[in-house]
Amino acid sequence: MFIVVLEFNVKPGLENKFLKYWQLTTDIIYKNFGSLGSRLHISDTNTYIAYAQWPSLDVYETEQDWSEVDIEIRNKMRETLIDGQVKVINKFAVMSDLTKSKPYQE
């Protein structure tokens, strides 16, 4: 598995619009380009951080052919960002995954 960590600096007052178009854009990437989805977080400084999962670096780097409709949705998300761009913070290969879907119970 391959992970990409992204940062989004959202314009004040556009948080709900950002969330809507981030979800739509993430769904497009999942359905069309082989991602395994993403989790969105908000930091204590109101910066949004996404943790996107991919099956491999090769799948992540595969050229993506966006339809005009999908580009429009992606651009609406970018319009909510202060600089209009998504910042890639880092990329990681997963060495071990010990996450669980629910707390431990005996």
RATA-V17943 format. One line per field, one symbol per residue. ss: DSSP state (H for helix, E for strand, C for the rest). phi: phi as a letter, one per 40 degrees, with the letter a starting at -180 (. if undefined). Layout:
ss: ???
phi: ???
//
This chain:
ss: CEEEEEEECECCCCHHHHHHHHHHHHHHHHHHHCEEEEEEEECCCCCEEEEEEECCHHHHHCCCCCCHHHHHHHHHHHCCECCCCCEEEEEEECCCCCCCCCCCCC
phi: .bbbbbbbbccdgbdccdddcccccccccccbbgcbgabbbbccbgccbbbbbbcacdcdccdbbccccccccdcccccccdbgbcbccabbcccabbcbcaccbc
//
